[in-house]
Amino acid sequence: MNVSEVMTKNPIVVSVNDNVRTAAGLLKKNHIGGLPVMDDDVLVGMVTDTDIVNLLETGQISDDLWLPSPLEIIEVPIREMVNWEKTKKALTHIGDEKVERIMSHPAISIGPGEDIEKAAAIMHREKIARLPVLDDRKLVGIITHTDIVQGIGSAFDGAGR
């Protein structure tokens, strides 16, 4: 079975100049986990829900506060409150970040005539869940783990009955 038989044609994309807020909105609205990132008509990367979530990392518990031993029982909650303040500060600017800053690049892609087994092998090797599909350097689709499973499953519809 070829990639072209199971891929989603004309995938939703985001521009390299769009901000994270736009990308997150497209992911949410369309119930998808990743978007090809385009610079005009050229695929330059991928941005995923994981890339956006990783922006929220604030590091480990703050070490900039130390309380004496009798108060150690409240030290961790206070450190967590300090971390929450750092998180709130980070959240204020996340939406304004450019997609270009957080995308994975270069994008790993596959051709529409390739077997879905090859697509699955690439996804497994690269630890990714989706591949943009390029035909002569033009984005024509996207294939995901789900597409592959559905394609394999459709080959067995009615088998064993």
C-alpha positions in Angstrom: 0.0 0.0 0.0 1.4 3.4 -1.0 1.6 6.5 1.2 -0.7 8.3 -1.3 -3.5 5.9 -0.5 -3.7 6.7 3.2 -2.3 10.2 3.5 -4.3 13.3 4.3 -4.2 15.5 1.1 -3.8 19.2 1.3 -2.7 19.3 4.9 -3.3 22.3 7.1 0.0 24.3 7.3 1.5 27.2 9.2 3.8 29.9 7.9 7.4 30.2 9.3 6.4 33.8 10.2 3.3 32.8 12.2 3.3 32.9 15.9 2.9 30.1 18.3 -0.6 31.3 19.2 -1.7 30.8 15.6 -0.1 27.3 15.4 -1.7 26.3 18.7 -5.1 27.6 17.5 -4.9 25.5 14.3 -3.9 22.4 16.2 -6.8 22.8 18.6 -9.4 23.7 16.0 -8.5 20.8 13.7 -7.8 18.2 16.4 -4.3 17.5 15.1 -0.9 17.1 16.7 1.4 18.7 14.1 1.7 21.1 11.3 4.1 21.4 8.3 5.9 24.8 8.4 6.1 26.6 5.1 8.2 29.4 3.8 6.1 30.4 0.8 5.8 27.1 -1.1 8.8 25.4 0.5 8.5 23.0 3.5 11.1 24.1 6.1 10.0 22.3 9.2 7.3 20.8 11.5 5.8 22.2 14.6 4.0 19.9 17.0 1.9 20.1 20.2 5.0 18.8 22.0 7.1 21.6 20.7 4.6 24.1 22.2 4.3 22.2 25.5 8.1 22.2 25.8 7.9 26.0 25.9 6.4 25.7 29.4 9.4 24.0 30.9 10.6 26.2 33.9 13.4 23.9 35.1 13.7 22.3 38.4 12.5 23.5 41.8 14.0 26.9 42.5 17.2 26.9 44.4 17.1 30.6 45.1 15.2 30.1 48.4 16.4 28.4 51.5 14.6 28.2 54.8 15.9 26.9 58.1 15.3 23.3 59.1 12.2 23.9 61.3 10.5 25.4 58.3 11.5 22.8 55.8 7.9 21.4 55.7 6.8 24.6 54.0 10.0 25.1 51.9 8.9 23.0 49.0 5.4 24.6 48.6 7.1 28.0 48.7 9.6 26.9 46.0 6.7 25.6 43.9 5.0 29.0 44.2 8.2 30.7 43.0 8.2 28.2 40.0 4.5 29.0 39.3 5.5 32.7 39.1 8.2 31.8 36.6 5.7 29.8 34.6 3.1 32.6 34.5 5.8 35.0 33.3 6.8 32.5 30.6 3.2 32.0 29.5 2.8 35.7 28.9 5.2 35.6 26.0 4.8 32.1 24.6 2.0 33.0 22.2 4.1 35.7 20.6 7.1 33.5 19.8 7.6 32.7 16.1 6.9 29.2 14.9 10.4 29.3 13.3 12.0 29.4 16.7 10.4 26.1 18.0 9.9 24.0 14.9 11.9 20.9 14.1 14.0 21.4 11.0 14.7 20.2 8.4 11.5 18.3 8.1 11.8 14.6 7.5 9.5 13.7 4.6 8.5 10.9 2.3 7.2 10.6 -1.3 3.6 9.6 -2.2 4.7 6.5 -4.1 6.6 5.0 -1.1 5.2 2.0 0.8 3.5 2.7 4.1 6.0 0.2 5.6 8.8 2.6 4.8 6.9 5.5 6.3 6.4 3.5 9.5 10.1 2.6 9.6 11.1 6.2 9.2 8.7 7.3 12.0 9.9 4.6 14.3 13.6 5.4 13.6 13.2 9.1 14.0 10.7 8.9 16.9 8.1 11.0 15.1 4.3 10.6 14.6 3.8 12.2 11.2 5.6 12.8 7.9 5.0 15.5 5.3 4.5 14.0 1.9 6.4 15.7 -0.9 6.0 15.2 -4.6 8.8 16.9 -6.5 9.5 19.2 -3.5 5.8 20.2 -3.4 3.8 19.4 -0.2 0.9 17.2 -1.3 -0.1 15.5 2.0 0.8 14.3 5.5 0.8 10.8 6.8 0.5 9.9 10.5 0.6 6.8 12.7 -3.2 6.7 12.6 -3.3 6.8 8.8 -0.9 3.8 8.6 -3.0 1.8 11.2 -6.2 2.6 9.3 -4.6 1.6 6.0 -3.4 -1.7 7.4 -6.8 -2.3 9.0 -8.7 -1.6 5.8 -6.7 -4.4 4.1 -8.1 -6.8 6.6 -11.8 -5.7 6.6 -13.9 -8.7 6.3 -11.0 -11.1 6.8 -11.8 -14.1 8.9 -15.5 -14.0 8.5 
